[in-house]
Amino acid sequence: MYNCPLDRTNAVSWVKRVPRLSSYIMSGAVCAFGRFDNGRTFKLGAFNPAAYVMWEPEIQNFGGVWGSNGGFDASQFPDRGEGIGHRHKKGAVITGFSAHVHFIKYEDFDREQKYNKPGLLWCVPDSKTGE
């Protein structure tokens, strides 16, 4: 369980969050953004080690239940509808498949998700566009 110190566990957004496992969420690229079912995924070595696997999401209120997306699952699309959250004001902590961690600014995340397919966010190994 990985938690950001700014993700307050006594706040309503944590207490009523589903799932309440971590302050971070996994990229949906690991399951081909829902194309795979039955728990199928890629092996770690199939991914670009520089690509991003986890980030701090925006936590939102979905009718009284808080979460990082309306599906209340543990993965996201790296787009404006989901993507990184605003807990740190200027960006978010992001982790790569190689286990590197750094702070990414909103504009850098935005640029990567809009223009680089495939890229560091859209990184499904068997897809020409990374989607």
N, C-alpha and C positions, 0 to 999 in steps of 0.2 A: 504494500500500500504506500503510495507516494502522495504526500500532501504538501501543498504550498503553505508556508506560514501565514500568508495573507488570506487563506481560505478558512475563515473562522468557523469552527465546528459548533459554536453556540448560536450561529446566525440561522435565521429561518431558511435561507437558501441551502444550508447544509442539512439541517434537521429534517426538512421535507424533500430532500433530493433523492432521486432514483436514477441510477444506482448510486450508492454512497460509499464507493470504494476508494476513490482517489480524486485529487484535484486535476488530474490529467486524463486525456482520452486518447485512444489509439486511432490511427488513420484507418479508414475503411479499405485502403489499398491491400491490407493483409488478406482480405477475403474478396478481393476484386470488386469492392464497393457493392456487395450484395449479390454478385453474380454467382458466387459459390454458396452452397448450402451444406448442411450436415457437418458443420465444423471444418470443412476442407479449407486449406490455406496454402500458401507458398512456403518453401523452405527459406530460411533467413538469407542464405547465400544467393538467392535469386534476385534480391533487391540491391539497388545501388546503395553502397554503404553511406554515401553522402545524403541520401534521401531521408525525409522526416517520417518518423513512425508515431510519435506522441507529442501532444501539445496541451497547453492550458486552454480549455474551451470557455466560451461564454455560457454562463449559467443563467437560464431563463425560467420564468414562471409559466407553466403550461396548465392553466386552470387549477391552480392550487398545488400542483406537483412540480417541483423544481427539477431541472435536468439540463443536460448539455444538448439534447435534441428531443424532438417530440416522440421518437421511437423508444426513448428511455433505454437505449442500448449503450454499449461501451465503445462505439466507433463513430466516426464522422466523415463527411465529405469535406475536403479542404476548400470550401467556398465561402462566399459572404453569408449564406444562410446558416452556416455552422462555423467552421474555422476557429481562430484564436479569440480569446476573451479579452476583457478590458480591466482585469484586476490590477494590472501594473501600469495603467495609464498610457504608456507609449508602445506597448508590445506585450510579448508573452515568452515564457520559457518553452523551448522546443527541443526535442530529442531525436537524434538520427538512428538509423539502423545500425550504425557502427558504435552506438552508445555515446556519441558526442552530444553535448548539451550546450546550448547557448540561448541568448535572448534575441528574439527576432522582432524588429519593428513592424508595426501594422502595414506600412507602405511596402516593405520588403515581402511580407507574406502575401499581400494583395497582388503585387506584381508577379510573384511566382505562381500564384493560383490562376491568374488571368492569362498569362502569356506563355507559360512553359509547360507544354503538353507533348511528350512526357517531360517530366522535370523532377524537382525535389519533393513536390507534394502529390502530383498526379504520377504515380510511380508503379503501377501494376505491371509486373514483369512480362506478362504475355500479351500486353496491349501496345499497339503502335502509338497511341496517344496517352498512355498511362492511366486511362480511365477504366 
